[in-house]
Amino acid sequence: MTSLSPQRIPPRPPQRPRQPRLRWNAWNLLLLVPLLILLTPLYNRVDPRLFGMPFFYWFQLVCVLIGVALTSLVYVMTKEDDYVITGQPDRLNVDSLDEGAGR
């Protein structure tokens, strides 16, 4: 005769608080401005010319430069955000990451 004993469930290890997957910051809205270059009808014309260059070309160049400036600004303003969990030991060590360790 066998008796039914309740199965033992191992206790769960303590979990870290979940970090949000989407890192929202108001500065990120500036990254939408360079998308205006996708609206070609806004600048699909020849005049005004700048140094003999049609508006269509020099406006695209200006948009690229503005995009680079805004991306740099967003990077600088958001790089100080602390998304790394500190105060807990790292579970990785050099030996487990070394590809040649098992040879």
N, C-alpha and C positions, 0 to 999 in steps of 0.2 A: 504494500500500500504506500502510495506516495502522497505526500502532503503538498499542497500548493502554498508556496511561500511567496510573499510579495517580492517583486524584483527590486533590487537596490539601484536607484538612480544616482549616479555620481553627482556631487554638488557642482554647480556651475562656477567657473572662475569669475572673479569680479571683472566687470566690463568697464572699459573707459567710457566716459561720456562721448556721445557721438558728435563728431564735427559735421557741420553742414557740408553737403557735397558741392553746393553752389556758393561760391564766395562772392557775396553781393557787396558792392561798394558804389556809392553815388558817382565816384570818379569814372567808373566804367561806362557811364552814359556818354562820355566824350568819345568813346570808341565808335559810336554810331555816326559821328559827323563825317568821317572819310567815306562812308557809304553813299554820300550824295553824288559822288562821281559816277555812280551807276545810273543816275537819271540823265542820260545823254541829251534829251530834248532841252534841258536847261542851258546847255552851252553849245549846241549844234549850230554854230554860225561862224562867219569869217571875221566880222568886225566886232569890236575894235582890235586893231593889230598892235602888237608890242614888239618893237625892233623888227618889223616886217613879218613877224610870226603871227599866223591867224589865231584868233581867240580860242578856237577849238583845241589847239595844241598847248598854248601857254597856260590856259586854265587847268588842263590836266596836270601839267607840271606843278603848278601852284597847289593843286589839291593833294598831290603826292607829298610835297614838302609839308603841308599842313597836317597830313596824316601821320607823317614821321614825328613831327613836333608833338602832336596830341598823344600818340602812343608813348613817346618818351615821358611826357608829363604824367600820364596815368601810371606808368611804371614807377616813377620816382615817388609819386604821392601814395601808392599802395604797397610799396615794398616793405614798409615798416609794420604792416599788419602781421600779427603773430598767429600763424596758422599751425605752428608746430607745438605738439604737446610736450611740455617740459616737466621735469620732476619724476619721470618714469624711466627706468633703464631701457636701453635699446636691446632688443632681442637678437639682433644679428651680431655675429662676430667675424673677424677677418678669416678665420680658418674655414668657416662654413661657406664663405664667398669665394675662396680660392679654388679656381678650376683645377689646378694641378695637385691639390692636396691628396687626392685618392690614388695617385700614381706611384 
